[in-house]
Amino acid sequence: MKKTILAFIAALFITLIIGGGMLLMGQNVLGASTAKAEAAQTTQVSADTIAQYEQIVAQYQAREAQYQDLINQSSAQITTANQQIELANQQLQQYQSLLQQLQSNGLITIASDGTVTVNQMSAFAQPPVGHHGEGSH
């Protein structure tokens, strides 16, 4: 009989442990669903608030489009400016080449400070020497 009582006490003890665990889990589930319901109630937003947020988003999108247009315009202006710089550099190279040719022919002298002096040559100052009136007689 002692074995039967011991078996009965052991079964009762195991039942209490398992039942208590189930009871605790049930309370956690109920507590979690209650917390979720409370969170859902606090996160509900009014239609006016949603409309305000949508309006703010639309304003930001409009600003972004304006900024993109400004970027595109600036890019076009930079391209135009680069083309003008390239043209100016080409002209500068032509002027430098012309000055070098004039200097190498002795028509001008360029000092170290950048001063340009025009050299007068006697061949350019006097009319060409020729025999006028000579021809086939």
Backbone bond lengths (Angstrom), bond angles and torsions (degrees), N, CA, C in turn:
res aa  C-N    CA-C-N  psi(-1)  N-CA   C-N-CA  omega(-1)  CA-C   N-CA-C  phi
1 M - - - 1.423 - - 1.522 111.04 -
2 K 1.291 114.10 -30.27 1.442 117.32 176.98 1.511 110.92 -61.22
3 K 1.329 117.17 -37.08 1.444 120.17 179.86 1.516 110.54 -66.74
4 T 1.289 117.37 -36.77 1.450 120.81 -179.97 1.518 110.16 -67.87
5 I 1.281 117.77 -40.81 1.473 121.32 179.19 1.526 109.71 -66.96
6 L 1.328 114.60 -43.44 1.465 117.84 177.80 1.526 111.02 -61.20
7 A 1.312 118.25 -42.52 1.461 122.01 179.61 1.522 110.18 -64.20
8 F 1.345 115.14 -40.76 1.465 119.68 178.71 1.524 110.64 -64.37
9 I 1.302 119.97 -42.92 1.469 123.96 179.27 1.532 109.77 -64.96
10 A 1.328 117.38 -41.92 1.461 121.18 179.43 1.525 109.99 -64.16
11 A 1.340 117.55 -42.82 1.457 120.90 179.23 1.513 110.60 -65.00
12 L 1.327 116.32 -41.22 1.459 120.91 178.39 1.533 110.51 -63.44
13 F 1.316 115.34 -42.27 1.459 120.27 179.66 1.531 110.80 -63.39
14 I 1.319 118.41 -46.86 1.468 122.67 179.05 1.523 110.15 -62.80
15 T 1.321 117.83 -41.28 1.464 121.94 178.46 1.521 110.20 -62.02
16 L 1.317 117.35 -43.79 1.466 120.80 179.00 1.541 111.01 -62.25
17 I 1.319 116.32 -42.85 1.487 119.91 179.93 1.521 109.93 -63.06
18 I 1.329 117.66 -49.91 1.469 121.14 -178.32 1.525 110.19 -65.39
19 G 1.304 118.53 -43.03 1.471 122.41 179.13 1.516 111.37 -63.29
20 G 1.326 116.41 -41.32 1.466 120.21 178.51 1.517 111.35 -64.23
21 G 1.339 116.07 -40.91 1.473 120.12 177.37 1.513 111.59 -62.26
22 M 1.334 115.57 -42.58 1.468 119.86 179.17 1.522 110.66 -64.74
23 L 1.313 116.30 -39.49 1.458 120.73 178.87 1.524 110.75 -63.61
24 L 1.330 117.78 -43.45 1.470 121.46 178.70 1.527 111.89 -64.15
25 M 1.339 116.00 -41.11 1.472 119.33 178.65 1.513 110.77 -64.93
26 G 1.298 116.72 -39.52 1.461 120.52 178.82 1.522 111.27 -62.59
27 Q 1.307 116.98 -39.52 1.464 120.04 178.53 1.522 111.00 -67.18
28 N 1.336 117.75 -38.05 1.463 120.51 177.97 1.529 111.17 -64.34
29 V 1.318 116.15 -40.96 1.461 119.91 178.76 1.516 109.93 -64.37
30 L 1.331 116.73 -45.33 1.465 119.30 178.84 1.523 110.59 -63.97
31 G 1.311 117.07 -40.33 1.459 120.83 178.93 1.517 111.67 -64.57
32 A 1.327 116.94 -39.70 1.466 120.78 -179.67 1.521 110.48 -68.15
33 S 1.333 117.82 -42.70 1.461 119.20 -179.84 1.520 110.69 -68.15
34 T 1.315 117.62 -33.88 1.459 120.87 176.55 1.520 110.43 -66.64
35 A 1.331 116.31 -41.02 1.473 119.99 178.66 1.527 110.80 -65.32
36 K 1.326 116.64 -39.32 1.471 120.19 178.12 1.523 110.71 -64.25
37 A 1.297 117.14 -41.26 1.459 120.72 179.77 1.524 110.38 -64.62
38 E 1.331 116.29 -41.13 1.466 119.81 178.43 1.527 110.51 -65.69
39 A 1.315 117.26 -39.80 1.468 120.96 179.31 1.524 110.27 -65.61
40 A 1.314 116.95 -39.33 1.462 120.19 178.91 1.523 110.94 -64.22
41 Q 1.319 116.36 -38.30 1.463 119.50 178.82 1.526 111.02 -66.95
42 T 1.322 117.98 -38.30 1.463 120.07 -177.34 1.526 111.82 -77.06
43 T 1.340 118.14 -21.58 1.462 120.00 -178.97 1.519 112.87 -93.61
44 Q 1.304 117.87 -1.03 1.456 118.98 176.66 1.520 108.47 -68.40
45 V 1.357 115.30 131.16 1.459 121.69 -176.34 1.521 107.74 -114.91
46 S 1.306 114.82 143.34 1.464 118.15 -178.34 1.525 110.52 -72.76
47 A 1.311 115.62 160.09 1.467 121.91 179.16 1.522 110.76 -63.75
48 D 1.324 117.67 -33.64 1.469 120.69 178.02 1.527 110.97 -64.12
49 T 1.318 116.32 -41.79 1.461 120.08 179.43 1.522 110.62 -64.44
50 I 1.319 116.56 -42.14 1.469 120.71 177.88 1.530 109.94 -62.10
51 A 1.319 117.64 -42.82 1.462 121.30 179.02 1.527 110.76 -62.90
52 Q 1.330 116.43 -38.72 1.471 119.75 177.71 1.521 110.86 -64.12
53 Y 1.335 116.77 -43.44 1.463 120.05 178.84 1.528 111.31 -63.98
54 E 1.320 116.27 -40.57 1.464 119.63 178.49 1.522 110.90 -63.86
55 Q 1.324 116.63 -37.85 1.462 121.02 178.28 1.537 110.56 -65.81
56 I 1.316 116.35 -41.31 1.465 120.36 178.14 1.525 110.53 -63.91
57 V 1.323 116.67 -42.22 1.469 120.71 177.99 1.525 109.91 -61.61
58 A 1.320 117.77 -42.41 1.464 121.32 178.98 1.532 110.91 -63.18
59 Q 1.328 116.91 -38.67 1.466 120.02 177.26 1.524 110.85 -63.97
60 Y 1.323 117.09 -43.26 1.462 120.09 178.46 1.528 111.20 -63.74
61 Q 1.316 116.88 -38.35 1.465 120.05 178.87 1.523 110.37 -66.14
62 A 1.341 117.41 -39.11 1.462 120.81 177.93 1.531 110.21 -64.79
63 R 1.327 117.01 -42.27 1.473 120.70 177.55 1.516 110.85 -62.70
64 E 1.320 115.89 -41.14 1.468 119.41 179.25 1.528 110.34 -61.68
65 A 1.327 117.24 -40.84 1.470 120.84 177.85 1.524 110.32 -63.88
66 Q 1.338 117.54 -40.77 1.466 120.60 177.45 1.525 110.51 -62.66
67 Y 1.320 116.67 -44.18 1.463 119.82 179.70 1.528 110.95 -63.45
68 Q 1.322 116.54 -38.52 1.463 119.95 178.52 1.518 110.51 -64.53
69 D 1.340 116.99 -39.70 1.467 120.59 176.39 1.528 110.97 -62.98
70 L 1.325 116.44 -41.67 1.469 120.25 178.01 1.522 111.20 -63.32
71 I 1.313 116.10 -39.40 1.464 119.87 178.21 1.519 109.97 -63.84
72 N 1.333 116.99 -43.33 1.460 120.81 179.64 1.527 111.04 -63.87
73 Q 1.338 116.66 -42.09 1.468 120.28 178.58 1.522 110.34 -64.34
74 S 1.316 116.63 -43.72 1.457 120.50 179.68 1.522 110.70 -63.20
75 S 1.301 116.27 -39.24 1.458 120.35 178.58 1.528 110.54 -62.92
76 A 1.331 116.78 -41.62 1.468 120.40 178.17 1.530 110.38 -65.35
77 Q 1.322 117.06 -39.79 1.461 120.46 178.83 1.526 110.71 -65.85
78 I 1.308 116.79 -38.59 1.467 120.54 178.22 1.522 109.91 -65.06
79 T 1.317 117.06 -41.38 1.466 120.69 178.55 1.525 110.27 -61.65
80 T 1.331 117.09 -44.97 1.463 121.33 178.48 1.524 110.64 -62.34
81 A 1.312 116.97 -43.82 1.461 120.89 179.76 1.529 110.87 -63.25
82 N 1.324 117.11 -40.29 1.465 120.56 178.06 1.523 111.17 -63.80
83 Q 1.325 116.84 -38.66 1.475 120.26 177.14 1.524 110.76 -64.78
84 Q 1.327 116.85 -41.27 1.468 120.50 178.55 1.524 110.82 -65.58
85 I 1.313 117.35 -38.68 1.464 120.62 177.77 1.525 110.05 -64.69
86 E 1.307 116.67 -42.33 1.464 120.70 179.04 1.530 110.57 -61.46
87 L 1.327 116.86 -43.47 1.463 120.93 177.99 1.529 110.41 -63.27
88 A 1.314 117.63 -42.77 1.464 121.41 178.82 1.524 110.70 -63.57
89 N 1.324 117.13 -39.52 1.473 120.27 177.69 1.521 111.30 -64.41
90 Q 1.332 116.89 -39.27 1.468 120.28 177.39 1.526 110.68 -63.56
91 Q 1.329 116.29 -44.05 1.465 119.96 178.60 1.521 110.68 -63.71
92 L 1.307 117.41 -40.76 1.454 121.83 178.77 1.527 110.57 -61.30
93 Q 1.316 116.58 -42.45 1.462 120.54 178.04 1.529 110.52 -63.08
94 Q 1.337 116.85 -39.11 1.473 119.75 177.93 1.521 110.96 -64.82
95 Y 1.329 117.35 -42.09 1.465 120.98 178.35 1.530 110.57 -63.90
96 Q 1.327 116.48 -42.54 1.458 119.94 179.34 1.527 110.94 -63.51
97 S 1.314 116.09 -41.40 1.462 120.21 177.92 1.528 110.73 -62.99
98 L 1.325 117.05 -43.10 1.472 121.41 178.86 1.526 110.22 -62.18
99 L 1.330 117.23 -45.23 1.468 120.50 179.08 1.533 111.01 -62.62
100 Q 1.324 117.15 -39.50 1.466 120.11 179.09 1.531 110.49 -64.43
101 Q 1.332 116.63 -39.73 1.465 119.79 178.94 1.529 111.08 -67.02
102 L 1.334 115.88 -42.62 1.461 119.01 178.29 1.531 110.62 -63.60
103 Q 1.311 117.10 -38.87 1.454 120.95 179.76 1.529 110.93 -69.60
104 S 1.318 117.57 -41.26 1.464 119.95 -179.39 1.531 111.50 -68.70
105 N 1.340 117.53 -26.82 1.470 121.03 176.50 1.525 111.55 -85.01
106 G 1.307 117.40 -2.86 1.454 121.34 177.51 1.516 114.41 80.12
107 L 1.316 117.66 13.14 1.465 120.55 -179.21 1.520 111.74 -80.64
108 I 1.333 116.43 -27.71 1.464 119.70 177.81 1.524 108.52 -134.93
109 T 1.331 114.71 161.20 1.456 121.55 173.46 1.527 106.61 -127.83
110 I 1.306 115.58 132.05 1.474 120.51 179.18 1.516 107.20 -111.68
111 A 1.333 115.81 118.64 1.460 121.09 179.93 1.514 110.18 -78.86
112 S 1.319 116.72 168.38 1.467 121.48 -178.24 1.521 112.18 -65.59
113 D 1.354 116.75 -23.26 1.470 119.44 178.04 1.528 112.03 -88.11
114 G 1.346 116.93 3.46 1.455 120.94 177.46 1.513 114.15 93.64
115 T 1.324 117.77 0.26 1.457 121.29 179.01 1.522 109.19 -70.90
116 V 1.332 115.77 132.95 1.462 121.23 179.56 1.526 108.32 -107.10
117 T 1.330 115.48 127.70 1.460 121.55 177.92 1.516 108.22 -116.53
118 V 1.348 116.35 130.32 1.465 120.97 178.23 1.517 107.35 -86.72
119 N 1.303 116.08 123.25 1.463 121.71 179.23 1.525 108.59 -87.56
120 Q 1.325 115.85 130.90 1.468 119.40 177.49 1.508 107.83 -93.06
121 M 1.277 115.16 127.87 1.456 120.04 179.32 1.514 108.66 -107.92
122 S 1.301 115.67 143.18 1.461 119.87 -176.70 1.517 111.38 -65.01
123 A 1.293 117.58 -28.70 1.461 119.89 -179.92 1.517 111.00 -67.32
124 F 1.353 116.72 -30.98 1.456 119.79 179.94 1.524 110.93 -88.10
125 A 1.327 116.31 -25.52 1.457 119.95 -178.26 1.518 111.95 -76.99
126 Q 1.324 120.44 -28.95 1.453 123.74 -177.89 1.520 109.27 -109.24
127 P 1.300 115.62 148.74 1.468 117.34 176.77 1.519 109.60 -67.53
128 P 1.298 117.88 152.88 1.459 120.06 -178.32 1.530 110.98 -60.94
129 V 1.287 114.55 142.47 1.464 120.49 -179.61 1.512 107.80 -83.40
130 G 1.311 114.91 127.94 1.443 119.83 178.67 1.516 110.91 -150.73
131 H 1.223 117.42 169.69 1.463 122.44 179.52 1.513 109.03 -101.06
132 H 1.334 114.30 104.13 1.463 118.64 179.92 1.507 108.18 -85.69
133 G 1.229 115.75 146.35 1.462 120.12 176.00 1.508 112.21 85.44
134 E 1.297 118.66 -9.19 1.430 119.05 178.39 1.515 107.44 -86.26
135 G 1.186 116.17 135.91 1.440 120.44 -179.80 1.508 109.26 -165.81
136 S 1.256 117.93 -164.98 1.449 120.23 178.44 1.499 108.67 -84.21
137 H 1.345 118.89 115.39 1.464 124.82 -179.52 1.452 110.36 -100.55
